Amino acid sequence: MVTGANIGISPGTSLTGFPPGVLTRPAVEHLGDAVASQAQADANTAYTHFQGLTDATGIAPSLDGQTLTPGLYKAAASLALSAGASVTLNAGEIGAAPTPALQVMPTGLLIGLS
């Protein structure tokens, strides 16, 4: 079920699984349109940016109460955030400075702000 968020595909115009999947308004399907094409281009740009980050700083397994400034943070295994706790991703001035990114090994999961 997709509720309140859009779903799209690019390139292409065929999305399988809907139905039986459910798209609840105000969600919109973007099948090969300009919105889907731009989302694909943005995803590629973000992927390329984050793949190019080097010089990672090690990070403790618990994110509780941490404030992360722009840069790449690398965890050797899993990361945890306790219920009710918070982590602040301080991106500085959006668009003017690099943003924080988390890389969790060995899964290769990369999370960042853009």
Summary of the structure (lengths in Angstrom):
residues: 114
radius of gyration: 17.4
end to end distance: 25.8
largest distance: 45.2
contacts: 268
relative contact order: 0.15
helix: 16%
strand: 28%
